[in-house]
């Protein structure tokens, strides 16, 4: 474990040293969130509706702000590029002879990167909320915060495994960024980054319920808003764990098959 923590510490130092890109990316995500909130505020004002799909104006803004915070923390523009470049350039060979797992090392690095992004994004979001007139804090059920994190942790790992598996396609594809981008677009919609999933048509909700992405944003955010009964927590949590186990098994299979292919082509 010590060697993984050392790698994570080095990743933290890199993020602290080269932090301009993270600041710029955070600003980009912030602009996206502000535009989304502005659209919903316009919809409430123009229609005169007190709620959409059971969401009041305050609840909708609270949902979008928290979803934006999670998105800014976990979704990276260059997500998976390191894995794809390492495989494509043949640098993976250096990791294969080391006495630790490349997957584990990359996981620790990504978690450390997420922590750094959370500190920056959380600071910016908190400052904006304190100096704005958005009354969102009353929408959260603060007694449910432990349940929120209980559901968020599997969601973070699910998000990592999904994009890690996409990056591992570099074993077979010359360029994998197109697939990564496609999965990101699908994941952001199916996770409920911009629109709560309950506002989609029933047929779309059925499709989204068959995918793991809802556990990344929609489920934990809905729990903190009190829209999911606490009695449903065990079944929802076990559902996220089932996806986590399934994706972990898939990752192991893809990795083993990829390494065999990687070795066969002489990299």
PyMOL commands that set and color helices and strands:
alter all, ss='L'
color gray80, all
select helices_A, chain A and resi 2-17+20-47+57-74+81-88+92-96+102-130+137-139+142-171+177-191+197-199+202-209+213-215+218-224+230-264
alter helices_A, ss='H'
color red, helices_A
select strands_A, chain A and resi 51-52+55-56
alter strands_A, ss='S'
color yellow, strands_A
deselect
rebuild
show_as cartoon
